[in-house]
Amino acid sequence: QQQQQQQPLQRQRQLQRPQQQHEKCDATRVGFMKPTVAQVLAAVRSLYEDELRPYGRILLKRIRERAAIAAAKAAGLLEAKPDVDGVALIDPKYLRRVCEHCSVFIVEPAEGKEYSVTLAGHRGVFVDPCSPRDPYPGQLWSEAADYFESLDSDKGRLPSGRYACAQVLFARHLPFMRGRSLGELCHIVQLAISQKKILGYLEGQLVPYSQSEECTKERCAVRQQPIGTAAEATLPFASWDQVRSGLLEILDVSQSPGPGMITLSNVKRLFRSQLNLELSETVLGYSRVGELLQDARLSGVCAVRAMGNGQTMVQRVDLLHPMSHAPFCGGIDPLLLQQQQPQHALARERPGSSVAGACLAVAAAAGAVGCAARAGKRAAMRPATAPRVARAAAATLEKTGFSKMPATVKPGVVTG
């Protein structure tokens, strides 16, 4: 009887739980701005004018920016800078629902959880700010470099975000930026950071490159000196041999985010915690850890790969070990190369022997390709396995005494 009396109470509680959760979700959204279709449409059209594709994250910013400008005008503060932080936030899910339920908009999925909102019947012309292609004249870059280097410490500190930085530059009405859209300015800022070395990061802000952390790192890398907190490290600095063996040890035991994988951002921390070593890229002649891990000396240990979610992974590489009984692709027997190794080493040290060294390098690389083909023809001929074949060639070169190529021989020649 007691159980029968308790059953209705349990059912009532179960029915109340979803209602309480719904009320809790609504409570968390109190104070959120709920833009109308007209507000969203005006924001999308303004992004069209700026040649910026209306992605969800940018559309959220633009609606709040326009709301801040409208509030400033209503208060008679036309000269003041609009206070975007004073505008209520927008629920991203609410904005997407508004766009999806209006026939004026076309909502398309983008990378990750992102989406874009375009106008039905109007494709628009948008600038891709992440494109590596440089369509701008050389005079623009020379004037931009001179301008940023001439800035004082106040005006020289810009927002770290590409979009926010472009807005600041757009408001300055710079002569060399005249006639450029906001989308083009976003692209110019990106190229100035990634390719031109005109802008760089310092303490979470964009600054002229000469004042940036990256520039300081490059100077230290040339001198092979530690930088920043690494200079005060109590742990010994890792040598190339220790980097190689240490990566093998770390990747062998790593299971997160996958077997034999670690995130690039965790490499230094794992060297400290597991190996009691300080990994300093500048001591080893590099300004970035990602570039250090792509050095030829680590080609048979790990590979650096950019993932779709924005993370960069370091993954263990399984070498294609050459089989001693397999004939070389170029008709050269590996035992013959091993027997002639002293003469080859002597030729490598003599001036003017780079051509002979290149011939031997290409022959060894061809042998590695041949061995890979023996192991599996389809795998060797698949384009995706080309890096593995190249690493196998590098391993063969190392075994035949050509771990260091002549200065005049480019790595691309050996890979080819």
N, C-alpha and C positions, 0 to 999 in steps of 0.2 A: 504493500500500500504506500509506504514511504517513497519507493522508487517511482510509482505511478504519479504521485503528487509532485515529485521533483522533475519529471520529464517535461511538463509544460513550461516550467521555469527555465530549464536549459534551452528549450526551443526559442523562448522569448529572448534570452540573452544572445543566442546565435543570430537572431534577426536584428538585434540592436547593434551588433558589432559593425556590420558594413555601414550602417547609418552613422555611427560614431566616427568611423574612419573617414567617411565622406565629409562630415562636419569639420573634422580635424584638417583635412586637405583644404577646405574652403577657408578655414581660419588662417592657414599659412599664406593664403593669397590675398589677405586683406591689405589694402594699400597698393595693390598692383594696378598699373594703368591698363585700361581696356580700350585699345585703339579701335576706331570705327573703320569701315571699309573705305570711306573717303580719305581718312588719314593715311591708311596703308597705301592707297592708290597714289596719293600725292608724294609719299616717300619713294615709292617704286619709280615714279616718273622722274624724280630728282636724281636718282641713281642712274637712270638711263642717260640723263643729260651729262652726268659726270663720267660716263662710259665705264661704270662699275656694275658688274653683274650683281643683281639683288639677291645675294645669299642671305640666309636667315639671320646670321650673326650681324651682318652689316645693316640689314633692314631694321633690326632691333635698335641699333645705334642711331640710324637716321630718323626714325620716328621720334625718339626722345630728343634728338637735336632740334628737330623742327618744333616740338612742343616747347622746348626751352626758349627758342627764338620768339615764338608766339607769346609766351608769358612775359618776356622782356619787353616786347612791343606794347603789350597791354598795360605794363607798369610804367611805360614812358622811358624805359632805359635802353634807348636805341644805340647809344655809343658803348654801353657796357658789354662785356663778353657774356654770352648766354651761359647760365649755370645748369649744365646738363646733369650734374650730380644731384641737383635739387628736384629733378623730375622723377616721379615714381618709376620703378622698374616694370618691365613687361613680362608676363608669363610667356615663355617661348612656345609652349604647347597651345596656348590660347591664340597666339598670332598665327601659328600654322593652321589651326582650325578655321580661322577667319579667311585665310587665303584659299584653303581647299574647298570651302563652301561658297565661294564667289566665282561665277563664270568668267569674270573679267581676267582672272589670274590663271596661269598654268604653273602648277607646283611640280617640280621634278627633283628626284633624289640626287644628292651629290655624294662626295667622298665621306665615308664614315656616317655620322648621324646628320650631316649637313644637308640642306636642300636649297634650291633656288626658286625664286618667284619671278616669272616674266609675264608680260602682257599678251593676252591672246591676240594673235594677228600682227604683233610687233616684235620681231626677233631682237632688234637692237644691235648696236655695235659696242662690244665690250673689250676692254684691255685686260689681258691676263697678267697680273702683277708678278706672278711666279715664273713667267717665261724667261729662259736664259738668253733669248735672242735680243740683240741690241740694235734697235732701228734708229737710234738718235745720232746726230752729227757729233764729230769729235770736238767741235768748238763748244758745244754744250757741256761736255765733260770737263774740258780745261777750265771754263769759266766757273763751273760748279766747284771744282777742286780749289780754285783760288778763293772763291767766296767762303767756303767752309773753313779753310785754314786761316782766314782773316778775322773770324768771329772771336769775340771775347768769351770768357768763361760763362757769362750769363746767357747770351744768345746762342752760344755754341752747344748748349745742352738741350736736346730735343727729345720728345716722347719716344719710347722704345718701340711702340707699335708702328707698323708701316702706314696704316691708315691715318692715325693721329699725327704722325710726323708729316705726312703729305698735306694734311689740313693746315698745319702751322706754316709750312713753306708756301702753300697756296695763298694764305692770308698776307704774306709778306710782299707779294706782287714783284717777284724777282725778275729782272730783265731777261735772263737766259731761260726762264720758265714761261715767258709770255706766250699766250695762245695754247698752252698745254692744259688738258683736262685733268681733273683730280685723279682719274684712273691712270693717266700717263704719269703723274707725279708719284703715285704709289709704285709703279713699275720702275721709275727712275731711282726712287729710294732703295728698292730691293736690289737693283743692279749696283748702286753705289756701295752697298754693304757686301754683296756676295761676289762681285767681280772687280769693280773698279778700285776698291780700297780707298774710297773717299770718306766713308762713314764707318764707324765701329762702335762697339759697346763699352761702356764704362759705368759701373755701379748702377746698372739697370736703366741707363739712358743712352741715346745715340749722341755721339760726339765726333768731331773731326778725327779722321783715322790716326793721325800722328799722336793723339791723346788717348787712344783706345787701348784696351787690354790686349787685343790681338797684335797691335804694333809692338807693344812691350814684349809680348811672347816671342815675336819674330826676332827681335834684337837678342833676347836671351838664347833663342835656338841657334842663332849664328855663333854665339860665344859658348854654346853648350853649358849654360848656367841655369840654375833653378830660378823660379819666379814665385813671388808672393809667399804664401804660407809654406810652400815646399822648401823655400830657402831656409826656413826655421825648423824644418823637420828633424826629429831625433833619430828616425829610422834611416838606414843606409839606402842610397839610391840604387835602383835595379840596373844591372848591366844588360846588354843585348842577350847574353846567354841566359841570364836569370829571367828576362822577359819571356823568352821562348819556353823555357822549362816551366815557368810559373803559369803561363797561359794554359799549357797542356794540363797542368795539375788542377787548375781552377775549372776548366771546361770539362775535365773528366768527371768531376763530382757534381757539377751543376745540374740541377733538375728544374730550375725556374728561370725564365718562363717556359723552358722546354729542355729536354735532354741535350747536353752539350752546348747550351746557349746562355748568354748573359747579356744584359743591356749595357750599351756603351757607357752610360752614366755611372755604372757600378764598378767599372774596371779598376779604378784607382782605390776605391774603398776595399775591394776584395784583395788587392795586393797588400794593403795594410793589415787587414784582419786575418787573412789566411797565411800570408807569407812573411809578414813583418818586414816588408820592403816598401819604399816610396817610389812609385812610378812617376817620373818626371819626364814629360815629352820634350821639354826644352833641353834637358841634360843630354838627351839622345838625338838632338838636332831637329826636332819638329815643333811646330807651334800648336798643333792639334793632336789629341789622342787618336782620333779616327784616322788621320794620315799616318801616324806612327804604326798603327796596327795593320796598315796596308803596305808596309815596307816589304821588300822582296825577301828579307831574312825571316819573315813570319808567314810567307806565302803557303807553306805546308802545315801551318798550325791553325790559323783562323781566317775567316772571311767576314768582312764588315758589310752589312746589308741594311738598307733603309726599308722600314715596314710601312704599310699603308696608314697606320694609326699615328704616324709621326715619330715613333721610336726608332732608334738605330740599334741593331742587334749585332753581337759578336758571336759567331758560330764556329764550332770545331769542324775542321776539314779533314776528311779521310782521303789520304793520298792514294793515287793509282800507282802501286808499286810496280816498277818494271820487272818483267820475268826474264831471268838470265837466258832461258832457252828460246825466247821469242826473237826472231830475226828483226833487225831494225828496218824501218820503212825505207831508208835511203840505201840499203844494201851494206851498211857498215855494222860489223859485229861489235857488241858492247865489250867483249873481252879484249878485242883489239884496241879499243879506246883506253881500257884500263892499263894494258901493257905499255901504251905509248904515253901515259900520263906525265912522266917526268919531262919528256921532250916538249909536250904541250905546255907544261908549266913554265919551262925555260923560254919557250917562244912567247908566252904571255908577258913575261917580264922584259923582253927586248923591245926597244923602240921600233915603231913601224910594223909591229906584228899583229895589229888589230884586225887586218883582213883575214889572216890565218886563224886568229881566234874566233872571228865571226863565223868562218866556215865550219869550224869544229862545233861551235855553239849551235848553229842551225842543224848540223848533223845529229847532235845529241837531242835537240828538241824534236827532230823528226823521229828519232828512235822512241822517245816517250810517247809520241802520237801513235806510232806503230804498235807499241805495247798496249796502249789503251784500246786500239782497234782489235787487237787479239782478244783482250778481255771481253769486249762486247762491241761489235761493229756499230750497232744502232746507237749505243750510248755515246760513242766517240764522235759520231757524225751529227748528233743532235746539237743545235746551237747553244742550248742552255748548259751543256756540259763543257763548253769551250774553256771557261776559267779553270775547271778541274784538270783538263788536259794541259793547260799552260802551267799549272802548278806542278804537275808530274814532270813536265819538261824542266822546270826549275830544279826539281829534286835530282834529276839526272845530271844536270849541269854541275850541281854541287858535288855529286859523287865522282864526276870525272875531273874534278879539280878546277872547274870554272865557276866557282861561287862568286867571283868578282870579274865582271866583264871588262874589256878594255874601254877606256874612256870614250873612244870614238864610236862605239857600238851602242845603239839605242836599244832599250828593252823591247820596244815594239818590233824590232827586227827579229829578235829571238823568238818572241811570241808568234810572229808571222811564220 
